[in-house]
């Protein structure tokens, strides 16, 4: 169990780090949008502000997904699930992670990897007036999928640990923080 605990801790720390790092992208996104609104009414619109804000938000979206799974904030329909005993919830989680989530994320990573690789091969540019490089931006899609896969493995291990030991570490009641 100590090895599983170490694996869970490392994966959770990666998810927290990636989520908190990606959260900083909101600042340049907001700054670009504020600049665009200001300059549009005082001078003339920019070519780059909307592209910068779109790329910042998209990167934020993909890289923060693992942390969102870690804190349990992804949308789920749990009107039945929440009334079940923790052991039943873990059995459902193990089944869903093994047969739905993990295969789906692996397929997503595989497909998005090809998508990003094609973009790099073509040195693709966004189809906007400014035409910034798109391949950096599109690389965040398989990276975000890989981070989500790692966190899914952590959540699976947490459910398995609960089934084996009775210790539930899936959802922690913590003090409110900048996340909640």
Backbone as a printed PyTorch tensor [residue, N CA C, xyz], in Angstrom:
tensor([[[  0.8100,  -1.2050,   0.0000],
         [  0.0000,   0.0000,   0.0000],
         [  0.8540,   1.2710,   0.0000]],

        [[  2.0490,   1.1910,   0.5920],
         [  2.8950,   2.3840,   0.6330],
         [  3.3210,   2.8020,  -0.7670]],

        [[  3.5450,   1.8220,  -1.6370],
         [  3.9220,   2.1490,  -3.0180],
         [  2.7550,   2.8210,  -3.7370]],

        [[  1.5500,   2.3090,  -3.5220],
         [  0.3590,   2.9200,  -4.1240],
         [  0.1800,   4.3400,  -3.6000]],

        [[  0.3890,   4.5290,  -2.2930],
         [  0.2750,   5.8700,  -1.7140],
         [  1.2790,   6.8400,  -2.3380]],

        [[  2.5010,   6.3710,  -2.5810],
         [  3.5120,   7.2380,  -3.2090],
         [  3.1290,   7.5840,  -4.6410]],

        [[  2.6150,   6.5910,  -5.3850],
         [  2.1910,   6.8410,  -6.7660],
         [  1.0550,   7.8650,  -6.7870]],

        [[  0.0770,   7.6720,  -5.9140],
         [ -1.0570,   8.6050,  -5.8250],
         [ -0.5620,  10.0100,  -5.4970]],

        [[  0.3470,  10.1080,  -4.5250],
         [  0.8450,  11.4230,  -4.1130],
         [  1.5840,  12.1220,  -5.2530]],

        [[  2.4250,  11.3880,  -5.9810],
         [  3.1740,  11.9920,  -7.0870],
         [  2.2260,  12.4650,  -8.1800]],

        [[  1.2770,  11.6190,  -8.5560],
         [  0.3340,  11.9940,  -9.6190],
         [ -0.5060,  13.1930,  -9.1830]],

        [[ -0.9980,  13.1630,  -7.9560],
         [ -1.7950,  14.2900,  -7.4670],
         [ -0.9910,  15.5860,  -7.4680]],

        [[  0.2760,  15.5210,  -7.0990],
         [  1.1220,  16.7180,  -7.1030],
         [  1.3440,  17.2410,  -8.5280]],

        [[  1.4980,  16.3310,  -9.4820],
         [  1.6300,  16.7510, -10.8890],
         [  0.3590,  17.4730, -11.3290]],

        [[ -0.7950,  16.9200, -10.9650],
         [ -2.0720,  17.5410, -11.3440],
         [ -2.2430,  18.9130, -10.7000]],

        [[ -1.8940,  19.0100,  -9.4250],
         [ -2.0000,  20.2970,  -8.7290],
         [ -1.0520,  21.3120,  -9.3640]],

        [[  0.1810,  20.9060,  -9.6200],
         [  1.1590,  21.8100, -10.2160],
         [  0.7090,  22.2760, -11.6060]],

        [[  0.2350,  21.3410, -12.4350],
         [ -0.1820,  21.7350, -13.7890],
         [ -1.3950,  22.6530, -13.7390]],

        [[ -2.3260,  22.3810, -12.8440],
         [ -3.5120,  23.2270, -12.7240],
         [ -3.1920,  24.6230, -12.2240]],

        [[ -2.3370,  24.7080, -11.2130],
         [ -1.9850,  26.0250, -10.6830],
         [ -1.1360,  26.8180, -11.6710]],

        [[ -0.2810,  26.1150, -12.4100],
         [  0.5210,  26.7950, -13.4260],
         [ -0.3710,  27.3180, -14.5480]],

        [[ -1.2950,  26.4700, -15.0100],
         [ -2.1970,  26.8840, -16.0860],
         [ -3.1250,  28.0150, -15.6510]],

        [[ -3.4300,  28.0840, -14.3660],
         [ -4.3120,  29.1450, -13.8730],
         [ -3.7360,  30.5350, -14.1400]],

        [[ -2.4140,  30.6460, -14.1830],
         [ -1.7820,  31.9430, -14.4420],
         [ -2.0530,  32.4540, -15.8500]],

        [[ -2.4750,  31.5820, -16.7490],
         [ -2.7710,  32.0150, -18.1210],
         [ -3.9960,  32.9190, -18.1940]],

        [[ -4.7850,  32.9410, -17.1490],
         [ -5.9570,  33.8160, -17.1260],
         [ -5.5260,  35.2820, -17.1310]],

        [[ -4.3720,  35.5840, -16.5420],
         [ -3.9110,  36.9840, -16.4760],
         [ -3.5810,  37.5300, -17.8660]],

        [[ -2.7250,  36.8690, -18.6770],
         [ -2.5030,  37.4230, -20.0160],
         [ -3.7630,  37.3770, -20.8870]],

        [[ -4.6250,  36.3800, -20.6600],
         [ -5.8670,  36.3320, -21.4200],
         [ -6.7140,  37.5680, -21.1180]],

        [[ -6.9070,  37.8560, -19.8500],
         [ -7.7120,  39.0140, -19.4590],
         [ -7.0520,  40.3120, -19.9010]],

        [[ -5.7240,  40.3810, -19.7710],
         [ -5.0160,  41.5990, -20.1880],
         [ -5.1930,  41.8510, -21.6850]],

        [[ -5.1000,  40.8030, -22.4900],
         [ -5.2730,  40.9660, -23.9400],
         [ -6.6920,  41.4160, -24.2690]],

        [[ -7.6770,  40.8630, -23.5800],
         [ -9.0600,  41.2650, -23.8400],
         [ -9.3350,  42.6920, -23.4020]],

        [[ -8.8150,  43.0700, -22.2430],
         [ -9.0000,  44.4470, -21.7720],
         [ -8.3190,  45.4170, -22.7330]],

        [[ -7.1070,  45.0820, -23.1660],
         [ -6.3920,  45.9360, -24.1190],
         [ -7.1970,  46.0800, -25.4100]],

        [[ -7.7320,  44.9510, -25.8960],
         [ -8.4960,  44.9890, -27.1420],
         [ -9.7170,  45.8890, -27.0130]],

        [[-10.4430,  45.7660, -25.9280],
         [-11.6310,  46.6050, -25.7350],
         [-11.2220,  48.0770, -25.6370]],

        [[-10.1760,  48.3640, -24.8780],
         [ -9.7220,  49.7450, -24.7150],
         [ -9.2670,  50.3340, -26.0490]],

        [[ -8.4120,  49.6190, -26.7540],
         [ -7.8240,  50.1650, -27.9840],
         [ -8.8620,  50.2490, -29.1100]],

        [[ -9.8380,  49.3690, -29.0900],
         [-10.8820,  49.4020, -30.1140],
         [-11.6630,  50.7080, -30.0510]],

        [[-11.9040,  51.2000, -28.8530],
         [-12.6950,  52.4210, -28.7130],
         [-11.8530,  53.6940, -28.7540]],

        [[-10.5470,  53.5740, -28.6220],
         [ -9.7180,  54.7710, -28.6520],
         [ -8.8950,  54.9100, -29.9320]],

        [[ -8.6060,  53.8020, -30.5870],
         [ -7.7770,  53.8790, -31.7880],
         [ -8.3370,  52.9430, -32.8560]],

        [[ -7.8230,  51.7180, -32.9350],
         [ -8.3590,  50.7390, -33.8740],
         [ -8.0880,  49.3360, -33.3160]],

        [[ -8.8730,  48.3580, -33.6940],
         [ -8.7120,  47.0010, -33.1560],
         [ -7.3410,  46.4030, -33.4900]],

        [[ -6.8780,  45.5070, -32.6490],
         [ -5.6060,  44.8260, -32.8830],
         [ -5.8570,  43.5450, -33.6820]],

        [[ -4.7990,  43.0290, -34.2660],
         [ -4.8910,  41.7540, -34.9680],
         [ -4.6190,  40.5750, -34.0330]],

        [[ -3.9440,  40.8200, -32.9400],
         [ -3.4120,  39.7440, -32.1160],
         [ -4.1660,  39.4490, -30.8290]],

        [[ -4.9220,  40.3690, -30.2860],
         [ -5.4780,  40.2240, -28.9370],
         [ -6.4420,  39.0470, -28.8060]],

        [[ -7.3160,  38.8810, -29.7500],
         [ -8.2770,  37.7760, -29.6760],
         [ -7.5530,  36.4410, -29.8070]],

        [[ -6.5560,  36.3640, -30.6810],
         [ -5.7860,  35.1180, -30.8220],
         [ -5.0480,  34.7720, -29.5300]],

        [[ -4.4250,  35.7620, -28.9110],
         [ -3.7090,  35.5310, -27.6500],
         [ -4.6790,  35.0450, -26.5830]],

        [[ -5.8140,  35.7000, -26.4600],
         [ -6.7660,  35.2990, -25.4190],
         [ -7.3340,  33.9130, -25.7010]],

        [[ -7.5820,  33.5880, -26.9550],
         [ -8.0770,  32.2550, -27.3020],
         [ -7.0410,  31.1860, -26.9880]],

        [[ -5.7910,  31.4370, -27.3410],
         [ -4.7370,  30.4560, -27.0690],
         [ -4.4910,  30.3050, -25.5660]],

        [[ -4.5350,  31.4040, -24.8230],
         [ -4.3530,  31.3140, -23.3670],
         [ -5.4870,  30.5190, -22.7300]],

        [[ -6.7150,  30.8050, -23.1500],
         [ -7.8450,  30.0950, -22.5480],
         [ -7.8560,  28.6210, -22.9440]],

        [[ -7.5710,  28.3260, -24.1970],
         [ -7.5360,  26.9270, -24.6290],
         [ -6.4650,  26.1310, -23.9070]],

        [[ -5.2930,  26.7260, -23.7580],
         [ -4.2120,  26.0640, -23.0280],
         [ -4.6080,  25.8730, -21.5740]],

        [[ -5.2080,  26.8800, -20.9770],
         [ -5.7080,  26.7860, -19.6040],
         [ -6.7010,  25.6360, -19.4830]],

        [[ -7.6200,  25.5410, -20.4170],
         [ -8.6490,  24.5030, -20.4020],
         [ -8.0220,  23.1110, -20.4190]],

        [[ -7.0890,  22.8710, -21.3270],
         [ -6.5070,  21.5400, -21.4700],
         [ -5.6010,  21.1780, -20.3070]],

        [[ -4.7900,  22.1100, -19.8390],
         [ -3.8150,  21.7750, -18.8080],
         [ -4.4020,  21.7590, -17.4000]],

        [[ -5.5420,  22.3640, -17.1850],
         [ -6.1550,  22.3730, -15.8520],
         [ -7.1430,  21.2290, -15.6530]],

        [[ -7.3860,  20.4320, -16.6570],
         [ -8.3580,  19.3390, -16.5470],
         [ -8.0010,  18.3020, -15.4980]],

        [[ -6.7150,  17.9900, -15.3680],
         [ -6.2980,  16.9890, -14.3840],
         [ -6.5420,  17.4870, -12.9600]],

        [[ -6.2500,  18.7470, -12.7140],
         [ -6.5080,  19.2880, -11.3820],
         [ -8.0070,  19.3360, -11.0980]],

        [[ -8.7850,  19.6120, -12.1160],
         [-10.2330,  19.6190, -11.9520],
         [-10.7340,  18.2370, -11.5490]],

        [[-10.1760,  17.1910, -12.1420],
         [-10.5370,  15.8260, -11.7480],
         [-10.0680,  15.5500, -10.3220]],

        [[ -8.8840,  16.0140,  -9.9770],
         [ -8.3390,  15.8150,  -8.6330],
         [ -9.2610,  16.4050,  -7.5670]],

        [[ -9.7510,  17.6110,  -7.7710],
         [-10.6060,  18.2530,  -6.7660],
         [-12.0720,  17.8330,  -6.9040]],

        [[-12.3840,  16.9770,  -7.8590],
         [-13.7400,  16.4550,  -8.0050],
         [-14.7350,  17.4520,  -8.5390]],

        [[-14.3030,  18.3350,  -9.4190],
         [-15.1770,  19.3840,  -9.9470],
         [-15.6580,  19.1290, -11.3780]],

        [[-15.3070,  17.9800, -11.9570],
         [-15.8590,  17.6570, -13.2690],
         [-17.3510,  17.3680, -13.1140]],

        [[-18.0970,  17.6320, -14.1340],
         [-19.5370,  17.3860, -14.1020],
         [-19.7830,  15.8830, -14.0780]],

        [[-20.6470,  15.4690, -13.1810],
         [-21.0610,  14.0750, -13.1600],
         [-22.5050,  14.0190, -12.6970]],

        [[-23.2020,  13.0370, -13.1860],
         [-24.5940,  12.8650, -12.7840],
         [-24.6060,  11.8870, -11.6190]],

        [[-24.6260,  12.4360, -10.4280],
         [-24.5040,  11.5820,  -9.2560],
         [-25.7460,  11.5790,  -8.3700]],

        [[-26.9210,  11.7520,  -8.9740],
         [-28.1360,  11.7350,  -8.1670],
         [-28.3660,  10.3600,  -7.5420]],

        [[-27.8920,   9.2990,  -8.1610],
         [-27.9310,   7.9720,  -7.5480],
         [-26.6520,   7.7160,  -6.7460]],

        [[-25.5320,   8.0540,  -7.3370],
         [-24.2080,   7.7820,  -6.7890],
         [-24.0250,   8.3410,  -5.3880]],

        [[-24.4890,   9.5720,  -5.1530],
         [-24.2600,  10.2140,  -3.8680],
         [-24.9750,   9.5200,  -2.7130]],

        [[-26.0130,   8.7620,  -2.9900],
         [-26.7370,   8.0560,  -1.9390],
         [-26.1790,   6.6750,  -1.6310]],

        [[-25.2430,   6.2150,  -2.4380],
         [-24.6730,   4.8840,  -2.2250],
         [-23.6260,   4.8980,  -1.1270]],

        [[-23.3560,   3.7290,  -0.5760],
         [-22.2870,   3.5850,   0.4110],
         [-20.9450,   3.7850,  -0.2930]],

        [[-19.9220,   4.2550,   0.4220],
         [-18.6070,   4.4810,  -0.1960],
         [-18.0510,   3.2460,  -0.9110]],

        [[-18.2860,   2.0740,  -0.3630],
         [-17.7870,   0.8500,  -0.9950],
         [-18.4560,   0.6290,  -2.3630]],

        [[-19.7540,   0.8610,  -2.4360],
         [-20.4680,   0.7330,  -3.7160],
         [-19.9800,   1.7840,  -4.7010]],

        [[-19.7690,   3.0080,  -4.2210],
         [-19.2410,   4.0660,  -5.0750],
         [-17.8890,   3.6580,  -5.6560]],

        [[-17.0510,   3.0460,  -4.8320],
         [-15.7260,   2.6260,  -5.3070],
         [-15.8310,   1.5380,  -6.3650]],

        [[-16.7370,   0.5980,  -6.1860],
         [-16.9130,  -0.4440,  -7.2120],
         [-17.3470,   0.1810,  -8.5350]],

        [[-18.2720,   1.1200,  -8.4700],
         [-18.7250,   1.8110,  -9.6840],
         [-17.5760,   2.6060, -10.2930]],

        [[-16.8070,   3.3140,  -9.4440],
         [-15.6640,   4.0880,  -9.9320],
         [-14.6320,   3.1920, -10.6050]],

        [[-14.3000,   2.0620,  -9.9820],
         [-13.3280,   1.1420, -10.5690],
         [-13.8110,   0.6730, -11.9360]],

        [[-15.0790,   0.2720, -12.0170],
         [-15.6280,  -0.1740, -13.3000],
         [-15.5630,   0.9460, -14.3400]],

        [[-16.0230,   2.1310, -13.9560],
         [-16.0740,   3.2490, -14.9140],
         [-14.6820,   3.6950, -15.3460]],

        [[-13.7370,   3.7630, -14.4070],
         [-12.3750,   4.1620, -14.7750],
         [-11.7250,   3.1230, -15.6810]],

        [[-11.9030,   1.8370, -15.3460],
         [-11.2520,   0.7890, -16.1330],
         [-11.8470,   0.6160, -17.5300]],

        [[-13.1760,   0.6770, -17.6260],
         [-13.8120,   0.3220, -18.8850],
         [-14.3470,   1.4950, -19.6950]],

        [[-14.4300,   2.6650, -19.1010],
         [-14.9300,   3.8290, -19.8390],
         [-13.8860,   4.9490, -19.9100]],

        [[-13.4790,   5.4510, -18.7510],
         [-12.6030,   6.6200, -18.7040],
         [-11.2270,   6.3440, -19.3170]],

        [[-10.5130,   5.3520, -18.7840],
         [ -9.1360,   5.1170, -19.2470],
         [ -9.0630,   4.7470, -20.7310]],

        [[ -9.9030,   3.8310, -21.2280],
         [ -9.8410,   3.5690, -22.6880],
         [-10.2060,   4.8010, -23.5240]],

        [[-11.1750,   5.5660, -23.0440],
         [-11.5590,   6.7800, -23.7790],
         [-10.4500,   7.8060, -23.8200]],

        [[ -9.7710,   8.0030, -22.7060],
         [ -8.6740,   8.9730, -22.6560],
         [ -7.4840,   8.4950, -23.4810]],

        [[ -7.1910,   7.1930, -23.4420],
         [ -6.0970,   6.6650, -24.2610],
         [ -6.3990,   6.8990, -25.7410]],

        [[ -7.6310,   6.6400, -26.1530],
         [ -8.0250,   6.8820, -27.5500],
         [ -7.9200,   8.3690, -27.8840]],

        [[ -8.3580,   9.2120, -26.9570],
         [ -8.2730,  10.6530, -27.1580],
         [ -6.8230,  11.1000, -27.3430]],

        [[ -5.9220,  10.6130, -26.4850],
         [ -4.5020,  10.9840, -26.5840],
         [ -3.9390,  10.5150, -27.9250]],

        [[ -4.2540,   9.3060, -28.2990],
         [ -3.7430,   8.7470, -29.5540],
         [ -4.1950,   9.5890, -30.7450]],

        [[ -5.4720,   9.9350, -30.7850],
         [ -5.9900,  10.7350, -31.9000],
         [ -5.4570,  12.1710, -31.8710]],

        [[ -5.4050,  12.7680, -30.6900],
         [ -4.9370,  14.1490, -30.6100],
         [ -3.4300,  14.2510, -30.8490]],

        [[ -2.6940,  13.1860, -30.5480],
         [ -1.2550,  13.1780, -30.8360],
         [ -1.0400,  13.3180, -32.3500]],

        [[ -1.7960,  12.5670, -33.1350],
         [ -1.6930,  12.6800, -34.5890],
         [ -2.0930,  14.0600, -35.0850]],

        [[ -3.1080,  14.6040, -34.4750],
         [ -3.5800,  15.9460, -34.8100],
         [ -2.4810,  16.9800, -34.5580]],

        [[ -1.8400,  16.8940, -33.3990],
         [ -0.7590,  17.8290, -33.0610],
         [  0.4670,  17.5820, -33.9460]],

        [[  0.7890,  16.3210, -34.1990],
         [  1.9570,  16.0010, -35.0390],
         [  1.7720,  16.5450, -36.4520]],

        [[  0.5710,  16.4050, -36.9950],
         [  0.2900,  16.9580, -38.3270],
         [  0.4600,  18.4740, -38.3260]],

        [[  0.0230,  19.1070, -37.2630],
         [  0.1630,  20.5500, -37.1580],
         [  1.6400,  20.9600, -37.1400]],

        [[  2.4730,  20.1990, -36.4240],
         [  3.9110,  20.4770, -36.3960],
         [  4.5390,  20.2530, -37.7600]],

        [[  4.1490,  19.1690, -38.4460],
         [  4.7050,  18.8780, -39.7690],
         [  4.4040,  19.9950, -40.7650]],

        [[  3.2000,  20.5360, -40.6750],
         [  2.7830,  21.5930, -41.6010],
         [  3.2060,  22.9920, -41.1520]],

        [[  3.7420,  23.0790, -39.9280],
         [  4.0110,  24.3890, -39.3270],
         [  2.7460,  25.2570, -39.4620]],

        [[  1.6390,  24.6460, -39.0520],
         [  0.3140,  25.2270, -39.2100],
         [  0.1860,  26.5720, -38.4940]],

        [[ -0.5750,  27.4440, -39.0990],
         [ -0.8930,  28.7390, -38.5130],
         [ -2.3950,  28.8120, -38.2990]],

        [[ -2.8090,  29.5750, -37.2960],
         [ -4.2450,  29.7580, -37.0840],
         [ -4.8420,  30.5050, -38.2730]],

        [[ -6.0610,  30.1970, -38.5670],
         [ -6.7340,  30.8030, -39.7210],
         [ -7.3810,  32.1290, -39.3230]],

        [[ -6.5470,  33.0550, -38.8890],
         [ -7.0010,  34.3870, -38.5210],
         [ -6.1550,  35.4050, -39.2850]],

        [[ -6.4590,  36.6530, -39.1170],
         [ -5.7160,  37.6950, -39.8050],
         [ -4.2650,  37.7530, -39.3460]],

        [[ -4.0340,  37.5670, -38.0490],
         [ -2.6830,  37.6410, -37.4890],
         [ -1.8490,  36.4110, -37.8410]],

        [[ -2.4600,  35.2400, -37.9240],
         [ -1.8530,  33.9590, -38.3180],
         [ -0.6780,  33.5300, -37.4330]],

        [[ -0.8970,  33.4220, -36.1090],
         [  0.1790,  32.9230, -35.2500],
         [  0.3420,  31.4110, -35.4340]],

        [[  1.4800,  30.8630, -35.0210],
         [  1.6720,  29.4210, -35.1380],
         [  0.6480,  28.6650, -34.2900]],

        [[  0.0810,  27.6200, -34.8510],
         [ -0.9410,  26.8410, -34.1500],
         [ -0.3730,  25.5790, -33.5230]],

        [[  0.7990,  25.1370, -33.9700],
         [  1.3130,  23.8380, -33.5260],
         [  1.6590,  23.8240, -32.0430]],

        [[  2.1600,  24.9190, -31.4920],
         [  2.4150,  24.9770, -30.0480],
         [  1.1100,  24.8280, -29.2880]],

        [[  0.1470,  25.5710, -29.7340],
         [ -1.1730,  25.5770, -29.1050],
         [ -1.8240,  24.1950, -29.1800]],

        [[ -1.7580,  23.5620, -30.3340],
         [ -2.3990,  22.2520, -30.5050],
         [ -1.6690,  21.1430, -29.7550]],

        [[ -0.4220,  21.3750, -29.3800],
         [  0.3200,  20.3820, -28.5910],
         [ -0.2130,  20.2630, -27.1690]],

        [[ -0.9330,  21.2740, -26.7120],
         [ -1.4810,  21.1910, -25.3630],
         [ -2.6250,  20.1910, -25.2720]],

        [[ -3.2130,  19.8210, -26.3940],
         [ -4.3400,  18.8890, -26.3630],
         [ -3.8860,  17.4900, -25.9280]],

        [[ -2.9000,  16.8590, -26.5900],
         [ -2.4650,  15.5470, -26.0790],
         [ -1.7690,  15.6470, -24.7180]],

        [[ -1.1050,  16.7710, -24.4390],
         [ -0.4780,  16.9410, -23.1310],
         [ -1.5430,  16.9700, -22.0310]],

        [[ -2.5960,  17.7200, -22.2630],
         [ -3.7020,  17.7650, -21.3020],
         [ -4.3540,  16.4000, -21.1480]],

        [[ -4.4780,  15.6560, -22.2550],
         [ -5.0170,  14.3060, -22.1760],
         [ -4.1320,  13.3910, -21.3540]],

        [[ -2.8150,  13.5280, -21.5170],
         [ -1.8770,  12.7020, -20.7450],
         [ -1.9740,  13.0360, -19.2510]],

        [[ -2.0940,  14.3080, -18.9290],
         [ -2.2560,  14.6950, -17.5240],
         [ -3.5660,  14.1480, -16.9560]],

        [[ -4.6200,  14.1900, -17.7530],
         [ -5.9100,  13.6540, -17.3250],
         [ -5.8420,  12.1380, -17.1530]],

        [[ -5.1120,  11.4630, -18.0310],
         [ -4.9150,  10.0120, -17.9040],
         [ -4.2100,   9.6870, -16.5890]],

        [[ -3.1510,  10.4240, -16.2840],
         [ -2.4320,  10.2070, -15.0210],
         [ -3.3570,  10.3870, -13.8190]],

        [[ -4.1400,  11.4550, -13.8290],
         [ -5.0330,  11.6950, -12.6970],
         [ -6.1250,  10.6370, -12.6340]],

        [[ -6.5710,  10.1450, -13.7710],
         [ -7.5430,   9.0480, -13.7850],
         [ -6.9690,   7.7900, -13.1430]],

        [[ -5.6880,   7.5210, -13.3960],
         [ -5.0170,   6.3780, -12.7660],
         [ -4.9620,   6.5900, -11.2520]],

        [[ -4.6640,   7.8120, -10.8310],
         [ -4.6390,   8.1180,  -9.3990],
         [ -6.0120,   7.8820,  -8.7700]],

        [[ -7.0640,   8.3540,  -9.4320],
         [ -8.4130,   8.1720,  -8.8970],
         [ -8.7940,   6.6920,  -8.8520]],

        [[ -8.3810,   5.9290,  -9.8590],
         [ -8.6170,   4.4820,  -9.8600],
         [ -7.9040,   3.8340,  -8.6720]],

        [[ -6.6440,   4.2100,  -8.4530],
         [ -5.8840,   3.6500,  -7.3320],
         [ -6.5070,   4.0310,  -5.9870]],

        [[ -7.0480,   5.2260,  -5.8750],
         [ -7.7200,   5.6370,  -4.6400],
         [ -8.9370,   4.7580,  -4.3720]],

        [[ -9.7030,   4.4500,  -5.4170],
         [-10.8800,   3.5920,  -5.2530],
         [-10.4710,   2.1690,  -4.8960]],

        [[ -9.4260,   1.6650,  -5.5350],
         [ -8.9440,   0.3200,  -5.2240],
         [ -8.4520,   0.2690,  -3.7810]],

        [[ -7.7440,   1.2980,  -3.3460],
         [ -7.2620,   1.3510,  -1.9680],
         [ -8.4310,   1.3180,  -0.9930]],

        [[ -9.4850,   2.0530,  -1.3060],
         [-10.6670,   2.0620,  -0.4430],
         [-11.2750,   0.6610,  -0.3640]],

        [[-11.3510,  -0.0320,  -1.4840],
         [-11.9180,  -1.3810,  -1.4870],
         [-11.0610,  -2.3590,  -0.6870]],

        [[ -9.7410,  -2.1870,  -0.7440],
         [ -8.8330,  -3.1180,  -0.0630],
         [ -8.6470,  -2.8130,   1.4190]],

        [[ -8.6220,  -1.5270,   1.7690],
         [ -8.2900,  -1.1630,   3.1490],
         [ -9.4420,  -0.5240,   3.9130]],

        [[-10.4290,  -0.0050,   3.2260],
         [-11.5090,   0.7100,   3.8940],
         [-11.1920,   2.1660,   4.1700]],

        [[ -9.9790,   2.6150,   3.7980],
         [ -9.5750,   4.0080,   4.0000],
         [ -9.9660,   4.7940,   2.7550]],

        [[-10.8330,   5.7790,   2.9390],
         [-11.3500,   6.5510,   1.8050],
         [-10.5700,   7.8540,   1.6580]],

        [[ -9.7440,   7.9330,   0.6240],
         [ -8.9720,   9.1570,   0.3570],
         [ -9.4180,   9.8130,  -0.9500]],

        [[-10.5710,   9.3980,  -1.4570],
         [-11.0350,   9.9260,  -2.7380],
         [-11.4320,  11.3870,  -2.6680]],

        [[-12.2390,  11.7520,  -1.7040],
         [-12.7280,  13.1320,  -1.6030],
         [-12.3710,  13.6590,  -0.2310]],

        [[-11.5400,  14.6550,  -0.2110],
         [-11.1040,  15.2310,   1.0480],
         [-11.9300,  16.4650,   1.3630]],

        [[-12.3420,  16.5560,   2.6020],
         [-12.9980,  17.7860,   3.0610],
         [-11.8940,  18.7280,   3.5260]],

        [[-11.6510,  19.7510,   2.7830],
         [-10.5870,  20.6950,   3.1030],
         [-11.1770,  22.0620,   3.3870]],

        [[-10.3460,  22.8940,   3.9700],
         [-10.7570,  24.2740,   4.1710],
         [-10.9090,  24.9370,   2.8040]],

        [[-11.7980,  25.9140,   2.7020],
         [-11.9130,  26.6450,   1.4400],
         [-10.5710,  27.2710,   1.0500]],

        [[-10.2700,  27.2290,  -0.2220],
         [ -9.0200,  27.7960,  -0.7160],
         [ -9.3150,  28.5940,  -1.9670]],

        [[ -8.2570,  28.9550,  -2.6760],
         [ -8.4470,  29.6880,  -3.9250],
         [ -9.1350,  28.8360,  -4.9820]],

        [[ -9.2170,  27.5140,  -4.7430],
         [ -9.8460,  26.6300,  -5.7070],
         [-11.3430,  26.5790,  -5.5750]],

        [[-11.8620,  26.8290,  -4.3550],
         [-13.2910,  26.6540,  -4.1480],
         [-13.9710,  27.9540,  -3.8420]]])
